[in-house]
Amino acid sequence: MLNQGFVTITAKRLRDLEEAYEELAALEAHGVDNWSGYSEALICASGEECEICG
């Protein structure tokens, strides 16, 4: 529901997004972004095909 640059989401979805952001920030703070599969995981998360996800 895009309206002049704003979206409407449920409170639960907002909490889920905030929790996911905090989890990613903590993982990156502890070096997961130096993991050899990190860039491949980002490719997969973007919807592109990767070697693991197909």
Residue pairs with C-beta under 8 A, 6 or more apart in sequence:
1 7
1 8
9 17
27 33
32 38
37 52
40 50
40 51
40 52
41 50
43 50
44 50
44 52
44 53
